[in-house]
Amino acid sequence: MGRKAIPQGEPWPHVRQICRVERRRLVVQGGQVRKREVEVSYAITSALPERADATQLLTGSQRESSSWGGHTATAS
C-alpha cells in the first residue's frame, strides 16, 4: 500500500542519464609493454541533465542523489 507499481518493460524507470568512461593503460617495464589494461566505469543517475551535466557526472559531484556502479576488465 502506498507504493507505486513499476510498469512492465521499465526495469529502471527513474534512470535519466548513463555515463561510460573507458581508461586504457600500458604497464611498461624495462622499456617494453608488459601488460595492457582496460578499465570501464559507469555512472547511472536519476538526475536530469539540467541538474547534473556531463562534467558533474564525470567528477561525481551528484553522488548524493545517484546510484553509481563500475566494472573493471583487464586485457592481456
Backbone torsions as a table, in degrees:
resi	resn	phi	psi	omega
1	MET	NA	136.9	-179.6
2	GLY	83.3	-4.5	178.2
3	ARG	-99.6	142.5	178.2
4	LYS	-88.8	128.4	178.7
5	ALA	-72.4	141.1	176.8
6	ILE	-86.2	121.7	179.8
7	PRO	-61.6	148.1	176.2
8	GLN	-58.7	143.7	178.6
9	GLY	87.2	-1.9	178.2
10	GLU	-124.6	77.1	-175.7
11	PRO	-66.5	-30.1	178.8
12	TRP	-130.2	73.8	-171.8
13	PRO	-66.0	-17.4	-176.4
14	HIS	-98.4	-1.7	178.8
15	VAL	-71.2	128.6	179.5
16	ARG	-114.6	-29.7	-178.5
17	GLN	-145.1	147.9	175.0
18	ILE	-133.8	136.2	-179.5
19	CYS	-124.1	135.6	177.5
20	ARG	-121.7	127.4	178.9
21	VAL	-121.4	128.5	179.1
22	GLU	-118.3	126.8	178.0
23	ARG	-118.3	135.0	178.4
24	ARG	-118.8	134.4	-180.0
25	ARG	-131.2	147.7	171.9
26	LEU	-112.9	129.2	174.2
27	VAL	-93.8	113.6	-176.0
28	VAL	-109.2	132.4	178.2
29	GLN	-139.2	126.6	-179.5
30	GLY	63.1	29.5	179.3
31	GLY	80.3	2.5	-180.0
32	GLN	-119.9	145.9	177.3
33	VAL	-72.8	119.0	-179.0
34	ARG	-97.5	-30.1	-177.5
35	LYS	-156.1	144.4	174.3
36	ARG	-111.7	132.5	-179.5
37	GLU	-122.7	143.3	175.2
38	VAL	-128.0	126.5	177.2
39	GLU	-118.7	128.3	179.0
40	VAL	-119.9	126.9	177.9
41	SER	-121.8	149.1	178.3
42	TYR	-126.3	144.3	172.0
43	ALA	-121.8	129.6	180.0
44	ILE	-124.6	129.2	-176.9
45	THR	-141.2	155.0	174.4
46	SER	-94.7	-3.5	-180.0
47	ALA	-70.4	135.1	176.4
48	LEU	-70.7	155.2	179.7
49	PRO	-55.4	-30.6	179.8
50	GLU	-67.5	-24.9	-178.4
51	ARG	-95.5	-31.2	-179.6
52	ALA	-142.3	104.5	179.7
53	ASP	-82.9	-177.8	-176.1
54	ALA	-58.0	-41.7	-180.0
55	THR	-62.3	-43.6	179.2
56	GLN	-64.9	-38.7	177.6
57	LEU	-64.2	-44.1	-177.4
58	LEU	-68.8	-30.6	179.3
59	THR	-91.9	-9.5	177.8
60	GLY	78.0	19.7	-176.7
61	SER	-74.1	-3.3	177.3
62	GLN	-111.0	17.0	-173.0
63	ARG	-59.9	-28.1	-176.4
64	GLU	-65.1	-21.0	-179.5
65	SER	-118.7	21.0	-173.8
66	SER	-132.2	163.8	171.7
67	SER	-108.2	133.4	-175.7
68	TRP	-125.8	144.3	177.5
69	GLY	-147.1	159.3	-179.6
70	GLY	-147.3	161.6	178.0
71	HIS	-143.2	134.7	179.0
72	THR	-118.8	134.8	178.2
73	ALA	-131.0	143.5	177.6
74	THR	-116.3	130.4	178.8
75	ALA	-107.8	140.8	179.3
76	SER	-87.2	NA	NA
